[in-house]
Amino acid sequence: MDLRMFDRLRRSASAVEVDHVESFAQGRISRREFVTRGSVLGLSVPFMGAVIAACGSDAADAPSTTAVKAATSAAAASSTAAATTAAAPTTAAAGGVKPGGTLKVANQKPSGPVDPVAMDNLGAYTVVTIPFEYLCGPGEGAALAPMLALSWKPDATGKVWTFKLRENVKWHDGTPFSSADVVATLDRLAGAGLKASIAAGGSKAIDANTVEITLLAADGQFPYLVSNWNPQTVITPVAFVLGTTVDKKPSGTGPFKLVKYDANTGASFERNDAWWGGKPILDKVELIFSDTPATQITGLLGGAVDAIVQFPVIGGDAVFAAADKFNVEGIRGASHRQLWMNTREGNFADKRTRQAIALGLDRPKILETVLKGKGDLGNDHPIAPVYDFFDKTQPQRTRDVAKAKQLLADSGKAGLKFTLHAPTLQEIGKTAEVVQGQLKELGLDITLNVESTDTFYDQWCKTYKPICDGGQEIGLVDYGNRATPDVYLVKAYATGEWNSAHFVNEPFNAAVKDYQAALDTAGRATAIKKIQAIASDEVPYAVPYFVNSLTAYSKKVTGIKQTGLGHYYLGKAGFLA
C-alpha cells in the first residue's frame, strides 16, 4: 500500500467517505462493492481509482478492475457529452456503425395507461424510459452513473443530499431543463405517496443547477431511489400534472422523442438531435407490443423485429440456438416472482398455512423446469444472492411434505381449495402450473387463473392509494431487477403501496429503517440479516427463485444497454455497416 497517497486521499474525504475507504483498505469489502457503493455516495471515479491504486491490487479481485475502467469511461463520456454531440455519427460510422435506420423492438404490452409516476409494469417502463431520464443512470453492474445529475453527495447524517445538475439540457419542446423541474418532480412523487422518504416541500433549488433534498429520515441508498432502479422517478417538466400519461405530454430529455402511441400495437420515437449525450445514431425506434412471449420470439426469429426487451427461457430455445444471428445477454440480478398470500384475513392469515405453502415448494425443480437453471434459488425474502450484504448463513428452505401437511392440519386448512392467479408474462404461467402440481401433493385443491396483464394487476391490487387493497388472496406477481432491495422492502412490505400480502410487522419495518439509514457496510449487513430472517419466518411472500433477465438482439445491431428492468438505452445504438 502507498501509505502517503492513501493518507492524502483520506484527508480529503468526508467522514462517510472515510468509513467507506477504510472498509476497502482493511479488506472488509471487495473492489466491486467499493466502486458500486462509492458511486452511490457520489465519489468521483478518479478518486476511487486513486484509492484502489494506493491500496494495491490482488489477482483474486481482478474482475473489479474492469468495472472501475468501465465506470471511468462512462463518467468521462457523460462529462464531455456536449463536446461530442456533432461528432457522434461520424465517429460511429468510422467504427463500423452506419448512421440512420429504424430499430424495431418487441416489447411487453403495457398493462394500462402509461403514467410515468404510477406505472408498475415492464411494458410501461420501456415506453417511458426511452424519452424520459433520471437524475442517476446505470453504470457498470449495480453502480450508478451521471444522467441528468452530474454529481451528488450526502451530508454527514445521510438525511440531506445535494445534486449538481447537468447544464444546457433541453426538453423535447425546446424549453430549458433546470432545478425547478427536479423539485416539482420530487414534490409530485411525495404527493403520490410513491417515495416515503421524500416529504412534499423537502426539496429546494439552490440555484438553476443545484438541488438540495432533505429526507424524512436518513437514507444511505437514496441516489438509487432517483435512478432507473426506481422507475417511477423519471424527471418530468415543472408543469407536469399527476395522472398525465406520456402520450398526452411526451416531452422528455432523452435521446428519442415519442411521436406516436397506440396502447394495443406499439409506440414510435424519432431522434432528438439536441440530446445532451450527443446526436443519436438511429433515426427512429419502434416498439412492437405483444402480450405473448411466443409472438415476440417469433417476430425476432422471422426478422419482423431487431430486438426483444425480455424473453423467457421456456420457448426461447430457438433464440439460443441461433447464436450466429443473435446476441443473447443475461443479467444475474434480483428479478424475482412473489407468491403473495393475504396475511390480514382469510385462508392465509395463519402463519402456519403460509409456512406450509413455502415448505411444499420444490425450489430446485421449479428452477430447472421453468428457467433451466438460469437463476438462483429463493428463500422467501427479496434479498438476492447477488447483493453484497446477502446473509449466506441463513439456512435454505427445502421441501418437507410431511411437515407441510402437519402445519396445514394445525391451522385447520387441510384440503384447502383456492384459485391461484398469475399473468401471461414470460415464464410465470408455467411456474403457476408447477406450483399447482407440487402443492397438490399436500392435499390442496388449486384452480389456476392465468390471464392477460391487461387485467391481471387488478387481481394483485385493485387500488394503490393509500395502500394496495382489493386484490385476490393469493397469486404470483413479477418484480423486476433492482440494484438494491429498497423498492421491494418499502413498497411490497412496509408502506403498503404494492403490499398485496397486507403484511404489517413492526420489527421488520424497524429493520428496514435501520438498513436504509446505514451509511456503512456493517450496518446494512446487520439490518439485512434481520430482514431475511423475519420475512422467511412470516412468509407473506414465498419467493421460489430469482430469474436472470434475458434480452436478445440481431448481430447487425450494436450499442444497446439493458438493465433487466425493462429499460432499453438506445442513445448509442445503431446498425453495423
C-alpha positions in Angstrom: 0.0 0.0 0.0 1.2 3.5 -0.8 0.6 5.0 2.7 1.5 8.6 1.7 -1.0 8.6 -1.2 -3.6 6.8 0.9 -3.3 9.3 3.8 -3.6 12.2 1.4 -6.8 10.8 -0.1 -8.2 10.1 3.3 -7.7 13.6 4.5 -9.6 15.0 1.5 -12.7 12.8 2.2 -15.7 13.4 4.5 -16.5 11.2 7.5 -18.9 9.0 5.5 -16.4 8.7 2.7 -13.5 7.8 5.1 -15.6 4.9 6.5 -16.1 3.6 3.0 -12.4 4.0 2.1 -11.3 2.3 5.3 -13.7 -0.6 4.7 -12.0 -1.2 1.4 -8.4 -0.7 2.6 -9.0 -3.2 5.5 -10.4 -5.8 3.2 -14.0 -5.7 4.6 -15.4 -5.1 1.1 -14.4 -6.1 -2.4 -13.4 -3.7 -5.1 -16.7 -4.3 -6.8 -18.6 -3.2 -3.7 -16.2 -0.3 -3.2 -16.9 1.0 -6.7 -20.7 0.3 -6.5 -21.2 1.8 -3.1 -18.8 4.7 -3.9 -21.0 5.6 -6.9 -24.0 5.8 -4.6 -22.1 8.1 -2.2 -21.1 10.3 -5.1 -17.4 9.5 -5.0 -15.7 10.5 -8.3 -14.2 7.8 -10.5 -10.7 9.4 -10.4 -10.9 9.4 -6.5 -11.9 5.8 -6.4 -9.3 4.8 -8.9 -6.6 6.6 -6.8 -7.7 4.8 -3.7 -7.5 1.4 -5.5 -4.1 2.3 -6.8 -2.9 3.4 -3.3 -4.2 0.1 -1.8 -2.6 -2.0 -4.5 -4.2 -4.9 -6.3 -4.6 -8.7 -6.0 -5.4 -11.3 -8.6 -8.4 -12.7 -6.7 -10.2 -9.4 -7.1 -9.1 -8.6 -10.6 -12.5 -8.6 -12.3 -13.4 -5.4 -10.4 -10.7 -3.5 -12.2 -12.9 -3.9 -15.4 -15.7 -2.3 -13.5 -13.6 0.7 -12.5 -12.3 1.2 -16.0 -15.9 0.9 -17.4 -17.1 3.4 -14.8 -14.3 5.7 -15.7 -15.2 5.6 -19.3 -18.9 6.2 -18.6 -18.2 9.2 -16.4 -15.8 10.7 -18.9 -18.3 10.2 -21.7 -21.0 11.9 -19.6 -18.9 14.9 -18.7 -17.8 15.6 -22.3 -21.1 14.8 -23.9 -21.7 18.4 -25.1 -18.3 18.4 -26.9 -19.1 15.2 -28.8 -22.6 16.0 -29.9 -21.8 16.9 -33.5 -19.1 14.3 -33.9 -21.0 11.2 -32.7 -22.4 10.0 -36.0 -19.0 10.4 -37.8 -17.2 8.5 -35.0 -19.8 5.7 -35.2 -19.5 5.4 -38.9 -15.7 5.3 -38.7 -16.1 2.4 -36.2 -18.2 0.3 -38.5 -21.7 1.6 -37.5 -23.8 3.3 -40.1 -25.8 6.4 -39.2 -29.6 6.2 -39.5 -32.1 3.4 -39.6 -35.1 2.3 -37.6 -34.7 -0.1 -34.8 -37.7 -2.3 -34.2 -38.1 -3.8 -30.7 -40.5 -6.4 -29.4 -41.9 -5.2 -26.1 -44.4 -6.4 -23.5 -47.7 -4.7 -24.0 -48.3 -2.1 -21.2 -51.0 -3.3 -18.8 -52.7 0.1 -18.6 -52.2 3.8 -19.2 -48.6 4.8 -19.3 -48.4 7.1 -16.4 -44.7 7.8 -15.5 -45.5 8.3 -11.8 -47.9 5.4 -11.3 -46.6 2.8 -13.8 -45.9 -0.6 -12.4 -45.1 -3.0 -15.3 -42.4 -4.0 -17.7 -44.2 -2.8 -20.8 -44.7 0.7 -19.4 -41.1 1.1 -18.2 -39.7 0.6 -21.7 -42.1 3.2 -23.2 -41.3 5.8 -20.6 -37.6 5.5 -20.3 -36.8 5.9 -24.0 -37.9 9.6 -24.0 -37.5 10.4 -20.2 -34.5 10.3 -17.9 -33.5 10.1 -14.3 -31.2 12.0 -12.0 -28.9 9.0 -11.8 -28.4 6.4 -14.6 -27.0 2.9 -14.9 -23.3 2.4 -14.5 -21.3 -0.9 -14.6 -23.2 -3.7 -12.9 -25.1 -2.2 -9.9 -23.1 1.1 -9.9 -24.7 4.4 -10.7 -23.5 6.9 -13.3 -24.4 10.5 -14.1 -27.5 11.2 -16.1 -29.4 14.4 -15.5 -27.4 14.9 -12.4 -23.6 15.2 -12.8 -22.8 14.6 -9.2 -24.3 14.0 -5.8 -23.2 14.0 -2.1 -24.8 13.3 1.3 -24.3 15.3 4.5 -22.7 13.6 7.5 -26.1 12.2 8.6 -27.3 10.8 5.2 -30.5 12.8 5.5 -29.6 15.8 3.2 -28.4 15.1 -0.3 -27.2 17.7 -2.8 -27.3 17.1 -6.5 -25.5 19.1 -9.2 -27.4 19.0 -12.4 -26.2 18.9 -16.0 -26.2 22.2 -17.7 -27.6 23.1 -21.2 -30.1 20.3 -21.2 -33.4 20.9 -23.1 -36.8 19.3 -23.0 -38.0 17.9 -26.3 -40.2 21.0 -26.8 -37.1 23.2 -26.6 -37.6 24.7 -23.1 -34.5 24.5 -20.8 -34.3 21.9 -18.1 -33.5 23.2 -14.6 -33.6 22.6 -10.9 -37.2 23.7 -10.9 -38.2 20.6 -12.9 -36.4 18.4 -10.4 -38.1 20.0 -7.3 -41.5 19.8 -8.9 -41.0 16.1 -9.8 -39.9 15.2 -6.3 -42.9 17.1 -4.8 -45.2 15.1 -7.1 -43.7 11.9 -6.0 -44.1 12.8 -2.4 -47.7 13.8 -3.1 -48.4 10.5 -4.9 -47.1 8.5 -1.9 -44.5 6.7 -4.1 -41.4 7.8 -2.2 -41.9 7.6 1.6 -38.5 9.2 2.3 -39.3 12.4 0.4 -41.6 15.0 2.0 -43.5 17.5 -0.1 -41.6 20.7 0.1 -38.4 18.8 1.2 -36.6 19.6 -2.0 -35.3 23.1 -2.8 -33.5 24.7 -5.7 -30.2 26.2 -4.5 -29.6 27.6 -8.0 -30.6 26.7 -11.5 -28.4 23.6 -11.5 -28.3 22.6 -7.8 -31.0 20.8 -5.8 -30.9 20.1 -2.1 -33.1 17.3 -0.9 -33.9 16.8 2.8 -35.4 13.4 3.6 -37.8 12.4 6.3 -35.1 10.1 7.6 -31.5 9.2 6.8 -31.2 7.1 3.7 -27.8 5.9 2.7 -29.1 4.4 -0.6 -31.1 7.5 -1.7 -29.5 8.0 -5.1 -30.7 4.6 -6.2 -34.3 5.8 -5.5 -33.9 8.7 -8.0 -32.4 6.4 -10.7 -33.5 3.9 -13.3 -33.7 1.3 -10.5 -36.8 3.1 -9.2 -38.7 3.6 -12.5 -41.4 5.9 -11.2 -38.8 8.7 -10.5 -38.2 9.8 -14.1 -37.8 13.6 -14.1 -40.8 15.4 -15.7 -41.3 19.1 -16.6 -42.3 21.5 -13.8 -45.8 21.9 -15.3 -46.5 18.2 -15.4 -49.7 17.1 -13.6 -50.2 13.9 -11.6 -52.2 11.4 -13.6 -51.0 12.6 -17.0 -49.9 9.9 -19.5 -46.8 10.2 -21.6 -48.8 10.1 -24.9 -50.5 13.3 -23.8 -47.4 15.1 -22.5 -44.5 13.4 -24.2 -41.7 16.0 -23.7 -38.7 14.4 -22.1 -35.0 15.0 -22.2 -33.8 11.6 -23.6 -32.3 10.6 -27.0 -35.6 9.9 -28.7 -38.9 11.8 -28.8 -42.3 10.0 -28.6 -44.3 10.8 -31.8 -46.9 8.1 -31.9 -48.5 5.8 -29.3 -51.2 3.1 -29.6 -52.0 1.1 -26.4 -52.6 -2.0 -28.4 -50.0 -2.0 -31.1 -46.9 0.0 -30.2 -45.0 3.3 -30.0 -42.8 5.2 -32.4 -39.9 7.5 -31.5 -37.7 9.8 -33.6 -34.2 11.0 -32.9 -33.6 14.0 -30.6 -30.8 15.9 -32.4 -30.4 18.2 -29.3 -29.8 15.3 -26.8 -27.1 16.2 -24.2 -25.5 12.9 -24.8 -24.7 13.5 -28.5 -26.8 13.1 -31.6 -28.2 9.6 -31.6 -27.1 7.2 -34.4 -30.5 5.8 -35.2 -33.2 7.8 -36.9 -36.2 6.1 -35.3 -37.1 3.5 -32.7 -40.4 1.4 -32.9 -41.8 -0.7 -30.1 -44.0 -3.5 -31.2 -46.4 -4.6 -28.4 -47.4 -8.1 -27.6 -48.8 -9.9 -24.6 -47.4 -13.3 -25.6 -43.7 -14.2 -25.3 -44.1 -16.7 -28.2 -45.3 -13.9 -30.5 -42.3 -11.7 -29.6 -39.9 -14.5 -30.1 -41.4 -15.4 -33.5 -41.1 -11.8 -34.6 -37.4 -11.8 -33.7 -36.7 -15.1 -35.4 -38.6 -14.0 -38.5 -36.9 -10.6 -38.8 -40.0 -8.6 -38.1 -38.1 -7.0 -35.1 -34.4 -6.5 -34.4 -34.5 -7.0 -30.7 -36.7 -8.3 -27.8 -36.5 -6.5 -24.4 -37.0 -9.6 -22.3 -37.8 -13.2 -23.1 -38.2 -16.4 -21.1 -36.1 -19.5 -21.2 -39.1 -21.6 -21.9 -39.9 -21.1 -25.6 -36.6 -19.3 -26.2 -34.6 -22.4 -27.4 -34.6 -21.2 -31.0 -33.1 -17.9 -29.9 -30.3 -19.6 -28.0 -29.8 -22.0 -30.9 -29.4 -19.1 -33.4 -26.1 -17.9 -32.0 -24.9 -16.9 -35.4 -27.8 -14.4 -35.8 -28.5 -13.1 -32.3 -26.7 -11.7 -29.3 -28.2 -13.0 -26.1 -27.4 -11.2 -22.9 -28.4 -12.3 -19.4 -28.3 -10.3 -16.2 -27.9 -12.3 -13.0 -29.7 -10.0 -10.6 -32.6 -9.6 -8.2 -35.6 -10.0 -10.6 -38.0 -12.5 -8.9 -41.5 -13.7 -8.5 -43.5 -13.3 -5.3 -46.2 -15.8 -4.4 -48.3 -13.4 -2.3 -50.6 -14.6 0.5 -53.0 -12.3 2.4 -51.7 -12.1 5.9 -54.6 -9.9 7.1 -57.6 -12.1 6.7 -58.9 -15.2 5.0 -57.3 -18.6 4.3 -53.7 -17.5 4.8 -53.9 -15.2 7.8 -52.4 -18.0 10.0 -48.7 -18.1 9.6 -48.6 -21.9 9.7 -50.6 -22.1 6.5 -48.2 -19.8 4.7 -45.2 -21.8 6.1 -46.9 -25.0 4.8 -47.1 -23.5 1.3 -43.5 -22.5 1.4 -42.4 -26.0 2.6 -44.5 -27.5 -0.2 -42.3 -25.9 -2.9 -39.5 -27.9 -4.5 -37.4 -24.9 -5.5 -34.6 -26.7 -7.4 -37.1 -28.5 -9.5 -39.0 -25.2 -10.2 -35.7 -23.5 -11.1 -34.7 -26.3 -13.5 -38.2 -26.7 -15.0 -39.1 -23.1 -15.8 -35.6 -21.5 -16.0 -33.4 -24.4 -16.9 -31.1 -23.3 -14.2 -30.8 -19.7 -15.4 -31.4 -18.1 -12.0 -30.9 -18.6 -8.2 -32.9 -20.3 -5.5 -35.1 -18.1 -3.5 -35.6 -18.3 0.3 -38.8 -16.4 0.8 -37.4 -12.9 1.0 -36.3 -10.4 -1.7 -32.6 -10.2 -0.8 -30.9 -11.8 -3.9 -27.6 -13.7 -3.6 -26.0 -11.1 -5.9 -26.3 -8.4 -3.2 -23.0 -7.9 -1.3 -24.8 -7.9 2.1 -26.8 -11.1 1.4 -26.8 -13.2 4.5 -25.3 -16.5 3.4 -25.7 -18.0 6.9 -29.4 -18.3 6.7 -30.5 -21.9 6.1 -32.0 -22.6 2.7 -35.7 -23.7 3.0 -36.1 -27.2 1.5 -39.2 -29.2 0.6 -40.8 -31.1 3.5 -44.2 -32.5 2.5 -44.8 -34.2 5.9 -44.2 -31.1 7.9 -46.3 -29.0 5.5 -49.2 -31.3 5.9 -48.9 -31.2 9.7 -48.9 -27.3 9.6 -52.0 -27.3 7.4 -53.7 -29.6 9.9 -52.7 -27.5 12.8 -54.0 -24.3 11.2 -57.3 -26.0 10.2 -56.6 -25.7 6.4 -56.0 -29.3 5.4 -57.7 -29.9 2.0 -57.9 -26.1 1.3 -59.4 -25.1 -2.0 -58.4 -21.8 -3.7 -57.6 -20.1 -7.0 -54.0 -19.1 -7.8 -53.8 -16.0 -10.0 -50.9 -15.3 -12.4 -50.2 -13.2 -15.5 -49.3 -14.4 -19.0 -45.8 -12.9 -18.6 -42.6 -14.7 -19.5 -42.3 -18.0 -17.5 -44.8 -17.1 -14.8 -47.7 -19.1 -16.3 -45.6 -22.2 -16.3 -44.4 -21.5 -12.8 -48.1 -21.4 -11.7 -48.6 -24.9 -13.3 -45.6 -26.4 -11.5 -46.6 -24.8 -8.2 -50.1 -26.2 -8.6 -48.8 -29.7 -9.1 -46.4 -29.6 -6.2 -48.9 -28.2 -3.7 -51.4 -30.8 -4.8 -49.2 -33.3 -3.0 -50.1 -31.5 0.2 -53.8 -32.2 -0.4 -54.6 -28.7 -1.7 -57.1 -28.2 -4.5 -55.9 -25.4 -6.6 -57.6 -23.8 -9.7 -55.4 -21.7 -11.9 -56.4 -18.3 -13.4 -53.6 -17.2 -15.8 -54.7 -14.1 -17.6 -53.5 -11.1 -19.7 -51.5 -8.4 -18.0 -54.3 -6.1 -19.1 -56.5 -7.4 -16.3 -54.1 -9.4 -14.0 -52.9 -6.4 -12.0 -56.4 -5.9 -10.7 -56.1 -9.3 -9.1 -52.9 -8.2 -7.5 -54.0 -4.7 -6.3 -57.3 -3.1 -7.3 -56.3 0.1 -5.5 -52.8 1.5 -4.7 -53.7 4.6 -2.6 -53.2 4.8 0.3 -52.5 1.1 0.3 -52.7 -1.9 -2.1 -56.1 -3.4 -1.5 -59.0 -5.2 -3.1 -56.9 -7.9 -4.8 -57.1 -11.6 -4.6 -55.8 -13.5 -1.6 -53.0 -15.5 -3.4 -51.2 -15.2 -6.7 -47.8 -14.9 -8.5 -46.5 -11.4 -9.4 -43.4 -10.2 -11.1 -40.7 -7.9 -9.7 -38.0 -6.6 -12.0 -34.3 -6.3 -11.3 -33.1 -3.7 -8.9 -29.5 -2.8 -7.8 -30.7 -2.7 -4.2 -33.7 -4.2 -2.5 -35.1 -0.8 -1.2 -38.1 -0.7 -3.6 -39.1 -4.3 -2.7 -38.7 -3.7 1.0 -40.5 -0.4 1.1 -43.3 -0.8 -1.4 -44.1 -4.6 -1.1 -43.5 -5.0 2.6 -43.5 -1.7 4.5 -45.6 1.2 3.1 -48.4 -0.8 1.5 -48.3 0.6 -2.0 -47.6 -2.8 -3.5 -48.2 -4.8 -0.4 -50.6 -7.4 -1.8 -50.0 -9.6 1.3 -51.1 -6.8 3.6 -48.1 -7.6 5.7 -47.6 -5.4 8.8 -44.7 -6.3 11.1 -43.1 -3.6 13.3 -39.8 -5.4 13.9 -39.5 -5.9 10.1 -40.2 -2.2 9.4 -37.7 -1.2 12.0 -35.0 -3.3 10.4 -35.8 -1.7 7.0 -35.4 1.7 8.5 -32.1 0.7 10.0 -31.0 -0.7 6.7 -31.9 2.5 4.8 -30.3 4.7 7.4 -27.0 2.8 7.5 -24.1 4.6 5.7 -21.7 1.8 6.5 -21.4 -1.8 5.2 -21.6 -3.4 8.6 -24.8 -1.5 9.5 -26.6 -2.6 6.3 -25.5 -6.2 6.7 -26.8 -6.4 10.3 -30.2 -5.0 9.3 -30.5 -7.3 6.2 -29.8 -10.3 8.4 -32.9 -9.4 10.5 -34.9 -8.7 7.4 -34.2 -12.1 5.8 -35.0 -13.9 9.0 -38.3 -12.2 9.6 -39.5 -12.4 6.0 -38.6 -16.1 5.8 -40.4 -16.9 9.0 -43.5 -14.9 8.4 -43.8 -15.8 4.7 -46.1 -13.0 3.5 -44.5 -13.8 0.1 -43.0 -17.1 -0.9 -40.1 -16.3 -3.3 -39.2 -19.6 -5.1 -36.4 -18.2 -7.3 -34.5 -15.2 -8.7 -34.5 -15.1 -12.5 -31.8 -14.0 -14.9 -33.1 -11.2 -17.1 -32.6 -12.2 -20.8 -32.5 -9.9 -23.8 -31.7 -10.7 -27.4 -30.9 -8.6 -30.5 -29.7 -9.1 -34.0 -25.9 -9.3 -34.5 -26.4 -6.5 -37.0 -27.2 -4.2 -34.1 -24.7 -2.7 -31.5 -24.8 -0.3 -28.6 -27.8 -1.5 -26.7 -27.7 -1.3 -22.9 -30.3 -3.0 -20.8 -30.8 -3.1 -17.1 -33.1 -6.2 -16.7 -36.0 -3.9 -15.6 -37.5 -3.0 -19.0 -35.1 -0.2 -19.7 -33.5 -0.2 -23.2 -31.0 2.5 -23.5 -30.5 3.2 -27.2 -28.8 6.6 -27.4 -25.6 4.9 -28.7 -27.3 2.0 -30.5 -27.0 1.6 -34.3 -26.8 -0.9 -37.2 -23.4 -2.3 -38.2 -22.2 -1.2 -41.6 
